[in-house]
Amino acid sequence: MHGSISLPGGFAVSNTNDDGTVYLSPSRLATYADCQRKFDHDYVKDVSTPDQNRLYLNQGLAYHETIEAVCEATDPDDDADVIYHRAMDAFDEKWEANLDPDEYETRAHQDYQRAENRAAIEAFFDPEGGDGIRHARRSVATEKWLEAVHDGLGLHGYADNVLRTEDGLHIIDYKRRLSGIITSYTAKYLEEHLNGETHEPGRVKNAFQTATYIEGVKQSDLYEEGMDVRFSFYALFYETTAESTPDGFEISVRGRPRETTGVYDEYYDTIWGLIETAHEGITSGAHSPDPFELINEEACSDCDYREMCPEYLAEEVRR
């Protein structure tokens, strides 16, 4: 049974269980790992800022909802052509529902981005081997709410898609691109972030997502003892090319997955150290940026809250 509590500093948590376990999402944990003061402004004080990414958020809703609709309607033995046409119909519907022409400065921009997103769905659900055909046939849950508890630390979030494989379950998180997504080569920065030597909130967030969904599936009704559980990010727009034609342009898009299960296994202790640091900082109400010199150098210039941040303003005065 879940309830609601207020944490120090006025931050309300609506998802707690009877023993007081606090559940936090990867996004909240990652915001705190980026900057404690940013978390304070965003989640505690709930300060609104101009949303400059609304256009791309709405595009994300269009292709996420398209994939969800197709997977929910598909049976394992459905013909690939049927799945493809189902996807294209769903895309037309979801694009219309989520995108407003007024969001675009020009009609040409609107036409291009619709064509680009449509090309991504076409490639993903290509009857001749698109990954989306396999995802739809193997999907056992979309937008699956998952919760996990590890050493008293609660995590929760929605998984975009969960696939049934020969060996177990494979969780998929759909992204636009893979730029900045953690790899086995960049996972070393997790330890440096934990030790305050570098600032890597993006890759730390990837680690939080991987942990939340792997452990969440293992503690869900989908899991059976002995199942192999994997997690991947999937970039629908991994590679995009556009060529001019006599009638306008032709867009080609290719998707690509990046599995982070191996990173989670190799850096398990580091990842849970990062989760514990952020989780305990949030629940204790500690909002002073630390280490501030590094945060100021790496994060302040892009922060929407810097003009109201006491640490940033004090540093500007000092300079």
Backbone hydrogen bonds, N-H to C=O, Kabsch-Sander energy under -0.5 kcal/mol:
donor,donor_aa,acceptor,acceptor_aa,energy
3,G,16,T,-2.4
5,I,13,V,-2.4
7,L,11,F,-3.5
10,G,7,L,-1.7
11,F,8,P,-0.5
12,A,10,G,-0.6
13,V,5,I,-3.0
14,S,12,A,-0.5
16,T,3,G,-1.1
16,T,14,S,-0.6
17,N,21,T,-1.2
18,D,1,M,-0.6
20,G,17,N,-2.2
23,Y,15,N,-2.1
24,L,154,G,-1.9
29,L,25,S,-2.3
30,A,26,P,-2.6
31,T,27,S,-2.2
32,Y,28,R,-2.0
33,A,29,L,-2.2
34,D,30,A,-1.8
35,C,31,T,-2.6
39,F,35,C,-1.9
40,D,36,Q,-1.8
41,H,37,R,-2.4
42,D,38,K,-2.7
43,Y,39,F,-3.0
44,V,39,F,-1.1
44,V,40,D,-0.7
45,K,40,D,-3.4
47,V,41,H,-3.2
52,Q,50,P,-1.1
54,R,51,D,-0.7
57,L,53,N,-2.3
58,N,54,R,-2.5
59,Q,55,L,-1.7
60,G,56,Y,-2.3
61,L,57,L,-2.1
62,A,58,N,-2.0
63,Y,59,Q,-2.2
64,H,60,G,-2.5
65,E,61,L,-2.7
66,T,62,A,-1.6
67,I,63,Y,-2.1
68,E,64,H,-2.5
69,A,65,E,-2.5
70,V,66,T,-2.3
71,C,67,I,-2.7
72,E,68,E,-2.5
73,A,69,A,-1.4
74,T,70,V,-0.8
74,T,71,C,-0.6
78,D,75,D,-2.0
83,I,79,D,-2.1
84,Y,80,A,-2.4
85,H,81,D,-2.4
86,R,82,V,-2.0
87,A,83,I,-2.1
88,M,84,Y,-2.2
89,D,85,H,-2.1
90,A,86,R,-2.2
91,F,87,A,-2.6
92,D,88,M,-1.9
93,E,89,D,-1.8
94,K,90,A,-2.9
95,W,91,F,-2.9
96,E,92,D,-1.7
97,A,93,E,-1.8
98,N,94,K,-1.8
99,L,95,W,-2.3
103,E,100,D,-2.5
104,Y,101,P,-1.5
110,Q,106,T,-1.6
111,D,107,R,-2.7
112,Y,108,A,-2.4
113,Q,109,H,-2.4
114,R,110,Q,-2.1
115,A,111,D,-2.2
116,E,112,Y,-2.6
117,N,113,Q,-2.4
118,R,114,R,-2.5
119,A,115,A,-2.3
120,A,116,E,-1.6
121,I,117,N,-1.9
122,E,118,R,-2.5
123,A,119,A,-2.4
124,F,120,A,-2.4
125,F,121,I,-2.3
126,D,123,A,-1.2
129,G,126,D,-0.9
130,G,126,D,-2.9
132,G,124,F,-3.0
133,I,124,F,-0.7
133,I,130,G,-1.4
134,R,130,G,-0.8
135,H,131,D,-2.4
136,A,132,G,-2.6
137,R,133,I,-2.2
138,R,134,R,-2.1
139,S,135,H,-1.1
140,V,162,V,-3.1
141,A,162,V,-1.1
143,E,160,D,-1.6
144,K,159,A,-1.9
145,W,143,E,-0.5
146,L,157,G,-2.8
148,A,155,L,-2.5
150,H,153,L,-2.3
153,L,150,H,-2.0
154,G,22,V,-1.4
154,G,152,G,-0.6
155,L,148,A,-2.9
156,H,24,L,-1.6
157,G,146,L,-1.9
159,A,144,K,-2.7
159,A,157,G,-0.5
161,N,172,I,-1.5
162,V,141,A,-2.4
163,L,170,H,-2.9
164,R,138,R,-2.6
165,T,163,L,-0.6
165,T,168,G,-2.7
169,L,228,D,-2.6
170,H,163,L,-2.3
171,I,230,R,-2.9
172,I,161,N,-3.0
173,D,232,S,-2.3
174,Y,172,I,-0.5
175,K,234,Y,-3.3
181,I,178,L,-2.3
187,A,183,T,-1.2
189,Y,186,T,-1.8
190,L,187,A,-1.8
191,E,187,A,-0.5
191,E,188,K,-0.6
192,E,188,K,-1.1
193,H,189,Y,-2.4
194,L,190,L,-2.4
195,N,191,E,-1.9
196,G,193,H,-1.5
197,E,192,E,-3.2
198,T,192,E,-1.0
200,E,198,T,-0.6
204,V,200,E,-2.2
205,K,201,P,-2.3
206,N,202,G,-1.8
207,A,203,R,-2.0
208,F,204,V,-2.3
209,Q,205,K,-2.8
210,T,206,N,-2.4
211,A,207,A,-2.4
212,T,208,F,-2.7
213,Y,209,Q,-2.4
214,I,210,T,-2.2
215,E,211,A,-2.3
216,G,212,T,-2.0
217,V,213,Y,-2.2
218,K,214,I,-1.8
219,Q,215,E,-1.1
220,S,217,V,-1.8
223,Y,220,S,-0.9
227,M,224,E,-2.2
228,D,167,D,-2.3
230,R,169,L,-2.3
232,S,171,I,-2.4
233,F,258,R,-2.7
234,Y,173,D,-2.6
235,A,256,R,-2.8
236,L,175,K,-2.4
236,L,234,Y,-0.7
237,F,176,R,-2.2
238,Y,235,A,-0.9
239,E,254,R,-2.1
241,T,252,S,-2.7
243,E,250,E,-2.5
245,T,248,G,-1.5
248,G,245,T,-1.5
250,E,243,E,-2.7
252,S,241,T,-2.9
254,R,239,E,-2.3
256,R,235,A,-2.0
258,R,233,F,-3.1
260,T,231,F,-2.1
261,T,231,F,-0.7
264,Y,260,T,-2.1
265,D,261,T,-2.3
266,E,262,G,-2.6
267,Y,263,V,-2.7
268,Y,265,D,-0.8
271,I,267,Y,-3.0
272,W,268,Y,-2.3
273,G,269,D,-1.7
274,L,270,T,-2.3
275,I,271,I,-2.4
276,E,272,W,-2.4
277,T,273,G,-2.1
278,A,274,L,-2.3
279,H,275,I,-3.1
280,E,276,E,-2.6
281,G,277,T,-1.7
282,I,278,A,-2.4
283,T,279,H,-2.4
284,S,280,E,-1.4
285,G,281,G,-0.7
285,G,282,I,-0.9
286,A,281,G,-2.1
287,H,285,G,-0.7
292,F,289,P,-0.7
295,I,291,P,-2.3
296,N,292,F,-3.6
297,E,293,E,-1.6
298,E,294,L,-2.3
299,A,295,I,-3.2
300,C,295,I,-1.2
302,D,299,A,-1.1
303,C,300,C,-1.5
306,R,303,C,-1.0
308,M,305,Y,-2.0
309,C,306,R,-1.0
313,L,309,C,-2.6
314,A,310,P,-2.2
315,E,311,E,-1.9
316,E,312,Y,-2.2
317,V,313,L,-2.3
318,R,314,A,-2.3
319,R,315,E,-2.1
